[in-house]
Amino acid sequence: MSITRIKGINFGSWLLMEGYILGGRNIPEHRFKNEFEKINGKRELEKFEMLFRDNYIREIDFENASLMGVNTIRLPFNARLVDKRNSSYDKEGLNYVRNALRLAEKYSLKVILDLHAAIGAQNCDWHADSSGKALFWEKSCYRERALCLWEFLADTFKDCRALAGYDILNEPVLERSKVKILAKFYKESVKRVKAIDKKHIIFLQGYDWGQQIEFLRDIIEENVWVSIHTYLPLIYTFNFTPFLRFPGNIEGRRWDKKEVYRYLSPYYKFAQKNKTHIFVGEFGINWRMNNYGEIDYLKEILNAFEDFKFSYTYWTYKCVARHAFPDGVYQLIANDKFIKREGPVYGWENYIKNWKKNKKDIINHWHTKGYTANNQIIGLLKKYFKM
């Protein structure tokens, strides 16, 4: 791995579909697919998945990322896509990972493979493809499957020139009393991956959605980086409470440049003390036309990343524009019949009943050419990517 600082973007919702990114409810991917299959049948579901992945992210998107100045793509994926022992395993899944690495190499980019949804689910949320429980921590067989999956992926892709490394587990959430289980899983992950591939970086996220990292002290070694996610203050960045401003008073304290540095400085001190790298795998903001200080917020957090020498990847590349959750640097603004912001069914669930009659229109709807570039955020990120 020749990159000393990672500066990039996430290709969210491509190899793991997320409801809000596709303009709809945050139901888990497997539930959406089950409902799709009930209406359209198994063969049409297979066609749908193939066509979605062929069209949602294409070569032009790797080129766009390169033109933005990024050096790395973080690639979130669902274990169901590539775990051969899973009943819904997609035999083409590995080819999409392989093609992503090929296109990344063509545009001089690196790729981080991010296990965004493990079998059993490592948190209770939709982005772990969870049914509401985090069974990953209850059943050791699920953790063993994740370990075997990483061995398989490392063995398959270790010689790819575009590979940056392995983000072992996205946003693990478990009770503090059970953190020893996560630490043991991480230690075994490092051991098994390094037995196959010592060249590439292994990224280990803190628990509590990537926030708590002190327990990682004894696991850090060469080519093991600590990963965090930074979205605080969440009710502002996700716009869960409308009309909040940055800088301004949020949740009882003033959020400004000083507070951003106060929030991030413990991670910097941890890195210095433990001689490791900090990788901010996700940060971002809900876009409100910069009426509430969104650019000022991003400037301050990027300034802190640069001062602290953190690596980072922005969340996310493309997204249906909506009132909450982090936006994409490319936004789908139109309100077509596959979005229907007025409801009662909105976003991706509209694909289900429209698929057979409107297949071509849905495919065109996925193409980035129909999205609008957020030139204010892209321009800002370009500036920092070049630093």
C-alpha positions in Angstrom: 0.0 0.0 0.0 1.8 3.1 -1.2 -0.8 5.7 0.0 0.2 7.3 3.3 -3.0 9.3 3.5 -6.3 8.0 2.3 -8.7 10.7 0.9 -11.7 9.3 -0.8 -15.4 8.7 -1.0 -17.9 5.8 -0.3 -19.8 4.1 -3.1 -22.8 3.5 -0.8 -25.8 1.5 -1.8 -24.2 -0.3 -4.7 -23.2 -3.7 -3.2 -25.6 -3.2 -0.3 -28.8 -1.3 -1.1 -29.8 1.3 1.5 -33.4 2.6 1.6 -32.8 6.3 2.2 -30.1 6.5 -0.4 -32.7 5.2 -2.9 -35.3 7.6 -1.7 -37.3 5.3 0.5 -37.8 3.7 3.9 -34.8 2.2 5.7 -36.0 -1.4 5.6 -33.2 -4.0 5.4 -32.1 -5.1 1.9 -33.2 -8.7 2.4 -36.8 -7.6 3.3 -37.0 -5.5 0.2 -35.8 -8.4 -1.9 -38.3 -10.8 -0.3 -41.2 -8.4 -1.1 -39.8 -7.9 -4.6 -39.7 -11.7 -5.1 -43.3 -12.2 -3.9 -44.6 -9.9 -6.6 -42.2 -10.5 -9.5 -40.7 -14.0 -8.9 -37.2 -15.3 -8.2 -36.0 -15.0 -11.8 -37.0 -11.3 -12.0 -35.3 -10.6 -8.7 -32.1 -12.1 -10.1 -32.4 -9.9 -13.2 -33.2 -6.8 -11.0 -30.1 -7.3 -8.8 -27.9 -7.8 -11.8 -29.2 -4.8 -13.7 -29.1 -2.6 -10.6 -25.4 -3.4 -10.0 -24.6 -3.0 -13.7 -26.2 0.5 -13.8 -26.2 2.2 -10.4 -22.3 2.4 -10.4 -20.6 2.3 -13.8 -17.2 3.2 -15.2 -18.2 6.9 -15.5 -18.6 6.9 -11.7 -15.0 5.8 -11.2 -13.9 8.5 -13.6 -16.0 11.1 -11.7 -14.3 10.1 -8.5 -10.9 10.4 -10.1 -11.7 13.8 -11.4 -12.7 14.9 -7.9 -9.2 14.1 -6.8 -9.9 11.1 -4.6 -7.3 8.4 -4.2 -9.5 5.7 -2.6 -13.0 4.3 -2.9 -14.5 2.7 0.2 -16.7 -0.2 -1.1 -19.5 -1.3 1.4 -20.8 -4.8 0.7 -23.3 -7.2 2.0 -21.8 -10.6 3.1 -24.9 -12.2 1.5 -23.4 -11.1 -1.8 -20.1 -13.0 -1.6 -20.5 -15.6 1.2 -21.0 -18.9 -0.7 -22.5 -20.6 2.4 -25.4 -18.1 2.4 -28.7 -19.3 0.9 -29.1 -16.0 -1.0 -25.5 -16.0 -2.3 -25.1 -14.2 -5.6 -22.7 -16.1 -7.7 -22.0 -12.9 -9.6 -21.2 -11.0 -6.5 -17.4 -11.5 -6.6 -17.3 -10.3 -10.2 -18.6 -6.9 -9.1 -15.9 -6.6 -6.5 -13.4 -7.8 -9.1 -14.7 -5.3 -11.7 -14.6 -2.5 -9.1 -10.9 -3.2 -8.5 -10.3 -3.3 -12.3 -11.9 0.1 -12.8 -10.2 1.6 -9.8 -6.8 0.5 -11.2 -7.7 2.1 -14.6 -8.3 5.4 -12.9 -5.4 5.2 -10.5 -7.7 4.6 -7.5 -7.4 2.2 -4.5 -10.3 0.3 -3.0 -11.1 -0.5 0.6 -13.4 -3.6 1.0 -15.9 -2.8 3.7 -18.0 -5.6 5.4 -21.0 -3.4 5.9 -23.4 -6.2 6.7 -22.2 -9.4 8.2 -24.2 -12.6 8.3 -26.2 -12.3 11.5 -25.9 -8.5 11.6 -23.3 -6.7 13.8 -25.9 -4.0 14.7 -29.7 -3.7 14.7 -30.0 -1.3 11.8 -31.0 -1.5 8.2 -27.4 -0.9 6.9 -26.3 -4.1 8.6 -29.2 -5.8 6.8 -30.6 -6.7 10.2 -34.1 -7.9 11.1 -33.9 -5.9 14.3 -31.4 -8.0 16.2 -27.6 -8.1 16.2 -27.2 -11.9 16.2 -23.5 -11.6 15.3 -22.7 -11.2 19.0 -25.0 -14.0 20.1 -23.8 -16.9 17.8 -20.2 -17.7 17.4 -20.9 -19.4 14.1 -21.7 -16.0 12.5 -18.3 -14.7 13.7 -16.6 -17.7 12.3 -18.3 -17.2 8.9 -17.0 -13.6 8.9 -13.5 -14.8 9.6 -13.7 -17.4 6.8 -15.1 -14.8 4.5 -12.2 -12.5 5.1 -9.7 -15.4 4.5 -11.4 -16.1 1.2 -11.5 -12.4 0.1 -7.9 -11.9 1.1 -6.8 -14.9 -0.8 -8.9 -13.9 -3.8 -7.8 -10.2 -4.0 -4.4 -9.9 -2.3 -2.6 -9.6 -5.6 -4.9 -6.9 -7.0 -2.9 -3.7 -7.5 -5.9 -1.5 -6.7 -6.6 -3.0 -3.3 -6.0 -0.8 -0.3 -7.2 -3.1 2.5 -9.9 -4.7 4.5 -12.4 -2.8 6.7 -13.3 -5.8 8.9 -16.6 -4.8 10.4 -18.8 -1.7 9.8 -20.2 0.0 12.9 -20.3 -2.8 15.4 -22.8 -2.2 18.2 -22.8 -4.3 21.4 -23.1 -3.8 25.1 -19.9 -2.6 26.8 -19.9 -5.8 28.8 -19.5 -7.8 25.6 -16.6 -5.8 24.0 -14.3 -8.6 24.8 -16.1 -10.6 22.1 -15.4 -7.9 19.6 -11.7 -7.7 20.6 -11.3 -11.4 20.3 -12.9 -11.4 16.9 -10.6 -8.5 15.7 -7.5 -10.3 17.0 -8.5 -13.5 15.2 -9.3 -11.4 12.0 -5.8 -9.8 12.0 -4.2 -13.2 12.6 -6.0 -14.9 9.8 -5.8 -12.1 7.2 -2.1 -11.6 7.8 -1.5 -15.3 7.4 -2.6 -14.7 3.8 -1.8 -11.1 3.1 0.7 -9.0 5.1 0.8 -6.2 2.5 -2.5 -4.5 2.8 -4.1 -2.5 5.6 -6.5 -4.0 8.1 -9.0 -1.4 9.4 -10.6 -2.0 12.8 -13.6 0.1 13.8 -14.5 1.2 17.3 -17.7 -0.1 18.8 -20.8 2.1 19.3 -21.0 3.0 15.6 -17.2 3.4 15.3 -16.9 5.8 18.3 -15.3 3.9 21.1 -11.7 2.9 20.4 -9.8 2.5 23.7 -10.2 -1.3 23.7 -8.2 -1.5 20.4 -4.9 -0.5 22.2 -3.7 -4.1 22.5 -4.7 -5.1 19.0 -2.7 -2.4 17.1 0.3 -3.6 15.1 2.0 -2.9 11.8 -0.5 -2.3 9.0 -3.5 -2.2 11.4 -5.3 1.1 11.4 -8.0 2.4 13.7 -11.2 3.5 12.0 -13.8 5.9 13.3 -17.0 7.4 12.0 -17.7 11.1 12.7 -21.2 12.5 12.3 -21.6 14.5 15.5 -23.7 16.4 16.3 -26.0 13.9 14.7 -29.2 15.8 14.9 -27.5 18.6 12.9 -25.6 16.6 10.3 -28.5 14.3 9.6 -31.1 17.1 10.0 -33.1 15.1 12.5 -34.0 18.4 14.2 -34.6 21.0 11.4 -33.3 24.6 11.4 -30.2 24.0 13.5 -27.2 26.0 12.4 -23.4 25.6 12.4 -21.8 27.3 14.2 -24.6 27.4 16.8 -26.0 25.9 20.0 -26.9 22.2 19.5 -27.9 19.8 22.2 -26.9 22.2 25.0 -23.5 23.2 23.8 -22.0 25.5 21.2 -20.8 23.7 18.1 -18.1 25.6 16.3 -14.5 25.2 15.3 -13.3 24.8 18.9 -15.9 22.1 19.6 -15.0 20.2 16.5 -11.4 20.1 17.5 -12.4 19.2 21.1 -14.5 16.3 19.8 -11.7 14.9 17.5 -8.6 15.5 19.6 -9.0 12.4 21.8 -8.7 10.3 18.6 -5.5 12.2 17.6 -4.0 11.7 21.1 -4.9 8.0 20.9 -3.1 7.7 17.5 0.0 9.5 18.9 0.2 7.5 22.0 -0.4 4.1 20.3 1.6 5.0 17.1 -1.3 4.2 14.7 -3.3 5.8 11.9 -6.8 7.1 12.3 -9.1 6.5 9.3 -12.4 8.3 9.3 -14.4 5.8 7.2 -17.5 8.0 7.1 -18.4 11.6 7.6 -20.9 13.8 5.8 -24.0 16.0 6.0 -27.5 16.5 4.9 -27.5 19.3 2.3 -29.9 22.2 2.9 -28.6 24.5 0.1 -26.0 25.7 2.6 -28.6 27.7 4.5 -27.6 26.2 7.8 -23.8 26.3 7.7 -23.2 23.0 6.0 -20.1 24.1 4.2 -18.7 25.8 7.3 -19.2 22.5 9.2 -17.4 20.5 6.5 -14.6 23.0 6.4 -14.0 22.8 10.1 -14.1 19.0 10.2 -11.8 18.7 7.1 -9.4 21.3 8.7 -9.2 19.1 11.8 -8.6 16.0 9.7 -5.7 17.7 8.0 -4.2 19.1 11.2 -4.5 15.7 12.8 -3.3 13.9 9.7 -6.4 11.6 9.6 -7.3 9.7 6.5 -10.9 9.9 5.4 -13.7 8.9 3.0 -16.8 11.0 2.5 -20.3 9.5 2.8 -21.5 9.2 0.1 -21.1 9.4 -3.6 -24.8 9.5 -4.8 -28.1 9.7 -3.1 -31.7 10.7 -3.7 -32.1 14.2 -2.2 -34.2 14.2 0.9 -34.8 16.0 4.2 -32.7 13.7 6.4 -29.5 11.6 6.5 -26.2 12.4 4.7 -26.5 13.3 1.1 -24.5 12.3 -1.9 -22.1 14.6 -3.8 -24.4 13.7 -6.7 -28.1 14.2 -5.8 -31.2 12.9 -7.6 -33.5 15.9 -7.3 -36.4 15.0 -9.6 -39.6 13.5 -8.1 -40.4 10.8 -10.6 -42.8 7.8 -10.1 -39.9 5.8 -8.7 -39.4 8.3 -5.9 -42.8 9.8 -5.2 -41.8 11.9 -2.1 -45.6 12.5 -1.6 -46.1 8.8 -0.8 -47.8 6.7 0.4 -45.1 4.4 -1.1 -41.9 6.2 -1.8 -38.4 5.5 -3.1 -37.1 2.1 -3.9 -40.3 0.2 -2.9 -41.9 1.7 -6.0 -39.5 -0.5 -8.0 -41.5 -3.6 -6.9 -44.8 -2.9 -8.7 -43.3 -0.9 -11.5 -40.6 -3.4 -12.5 -42.2 -5.4 -15.2 -43.8 -2.5 -17.0 -41.1 0.2 -16.5 -37.9 -1.8 -16.5 -36.1 0.5 -18.9 -37.2 3.7 -17.1 -36.0 2.3 -13.8 -32.6 1.4 -15.3 -32.3 5.0 -16.7 -33.4 6.4 -13.3 -30.3 4.7 -11.7 -27.7 6.3 -14.0 -25.7 9.1 -12.5 -26.3 11.3 -15.6 -29.8 12.0 -14.1 -28.2 13.2 -10.8 -27.1 16.8 -10.1 -23.6 17.4 -9.0 -23.3 19.3 -5.7 -20.6 21.6 -6.9 -20.2 23.4 -3.6 -19.3 20.2 -1.7 -17.4 18.7 -4.7 -15.3 21.9 -4.9 -14.6 21.9 -1.2 -13.6 18.2 -1.2 -11.3 18.7 -4.2 -9.4 21.4 -2.3 -8.8 19.1 0.6 -8.1 16.0 -1.5 -5.2 17.9 -3.1 -3.6 18.9 0.2 
